[in-house]
Amino acid sequence: MKTPKQLGYYFPAEWEKHDAMWLSWIHNEDSFPGTIHKVYPYYCEFIKEVSKSEMVRINVADETMKQFAIRELQKINTDLQNIEFYFNPTNDAWCRDHGPAFLVNKEKNKKAIVNWNYNAWGNKYPPFDLDNEIPTRIAQEFDLEVFSPNIIMEGGSVEFNGKGTILTSRSCLLNKNRNPHLNQDKIENYLLDYYGQEQVVWVSDGIVGDDTDGHIDDTVRFVNHNTVLTVVEENKSDENYEILQQNLRELKQIRLLNDDYLNIVELPMPKPVVYEGQRLPASYANFYIANHAVIVPTFRCSNDDKALQIIQDCFKNRKVVGIDSTEIIWGLGSFHCLSQQEPSL
């Protein structure tokens, strides 16, 4: 069977036009022990902001969950016109990782979905069988072709520049809890073949507290074809300092397909966010690029405004919107982790 790349499909950069953003409604109390009720106002603010310029399509278990979601959205006067619900039950809310990876073929005016296998970041949080079914359920709903590589892969582990380059981290994709039978070359081949790209580049590690083993969407994000935002820790005694300096050194060595070096913009880390003694993976890099805006997590921190301004400088044609993620990050992810874009043709 031909691969998506051979058939002319590719995964667009996140800043390209979207038809929709996909979510799986937050419902798993184990992910937000004792605090799930505190999450909804900020989660709904995220949905409200994104729905101003693209559809928001939300997976819910049943009519009861749908009605609960509607009530929560109405509490902040959300216009429901651009919000749709689909009865696709999930184990958890992290749609970036279990949701559909949409490919486009603009010559044929077609979309398709890559159905990567999902094992909750190395079997950390069973059960995950419902989450693993989400891409195929959505493909059936929209009558889209499905490509199944039959390896573990998560959307938060990869970044795209829209010109053939994928950026990822060794700590995650080379971890033996994902695909122990595959070496780096074979993993690269899967990424290139199924995302329709030409080059894979790597950094070493992710931030402390990240239970995904180092997803790239907490550390380095493309903001255009040749520019990345990368988080750096200013406090030399912080445990993230050397990890992020190593990533920075590696980014400076990367050459793109046109042989150019990356333009690198440094983004500060928030002050450590700790809950019940646990360091949480708070990062301003976990933003979502919507059609009209960039939704950035903030953390009631002195670096919030500085980070928002740096990101705004990178997105001249979009409004940067900070939304408090202090309650959401207790689930060990933020707005990018929760969402998956559906590109336009």
ABEGO torsion letter per residue (X at the ends): XBBAAAAGBBBBBAABBBABBBBBBBABAAABBGAAAAAAAAAAAAAAAAAAABBBBBBBABAAAAAAAAAAAAAAGBBAAABBBBBBBBABABAAAABBBBBBBAAAGBBBBBBBBBAGGGGABOBAAAAAAAAAAAAAAAGBBBBBAGBBBBAAABBBAGAGBBBBBAAAAABAAABAABBAAAAAAAAAAAAGBABBBBBABBBBGBAAGGBAAAABBBABAABBBBBBBABAABAAAAAAAAAAAAAAABBBAAGBBBBBBBBBBBBBBBBGGBBBBBBAAABBBBAABBBBBBAGBAAAAAAAAAAAAABAABBBBBBBAAAAAAAGBBAAAABBBBBBX
